[in-house]
Amino acid sequence: MSETIKHYLRDFIYILKEEHQKLKEQSNNSEFDEGSKFTYYKVLELMKNQAESFDIDLELIGFHDYEKYIEANEGTGHNKR
């Protein structure tokens, strides 16, 4: 897999997870926001399942980078979205 594709997938997954998290943290979501939140979840789940089906290492495409960043910066103020 080319480096460009790896970086594209890593960034795309990170952005999807970040947007999903923003919606999860909001209170009083509209029906549209609730639908968007579900859609982010389903797209991420589909990407994960497809990567596994094609034997693509999830670490290679940064599938867990967002969670690692949040965990590493928890309590430091550096995980502001």
MOBELWO-V353504 format. One record per pair of residues at least 24 apart in sequence whose ideal C-beta (glycine too) atoms are under 10 Angstrom apart, sorted by the first residue. I is the first residue (numbers start at 1). J is the second residue. D is the distance in whole Angstrom. If there is no record, write none. Layout:
I_J_D, I_J_D
This chain:
1_56_8, 1_57_10, 1_60_7, 1_61_8, 5_61_9, 6_56_10, 6_60_6, 6_61_6, 6_62_8, 7_61_9, 7_62_9, 8_61_9, 9_47_8, 9_51_9, 9_56_9, 9_60_9, 9_61_4, 9_62_7, 9_63_9, 10_60_9, 10_61_6, 10_62_3, 10_63_8, 10_65_6, 10_66_10, 11_62_8, 11_65_9, 12_43_10, 12_47_8, 12_61_9, 12_62_9, 13_43_10, 13_44_7, 13_47_7, 13_48_9, 13_51_9, 13_58_9, 13_61_7, 13_62_6, 13_63_6, 13_64_9, 13_65_7, 13_66_7, 14_62_7, 14_63_9, 14_65_6, 14_66_5, 14_69_8, 15_40_10, 15_66_9, 16_40_6, 16_41_9, 16_43_6, 16_44_6, 16_47_8, 16_66_9, 17_41_10, 17_44_7, 17_62_10, 17_63_9, 17_64_9, 17_65_8, 17_66_4, 17_67_8, 17_69_10, 17_70_9, 18_66_6, 18_69_9, 18_70_10, 18_81_6, 19_81_9, 20_44_7, 20_66_9, 21_66_8, 21_67_10, 21_70_8, 21_79_10, 21_81_7, 22_81_6, 25_81_8
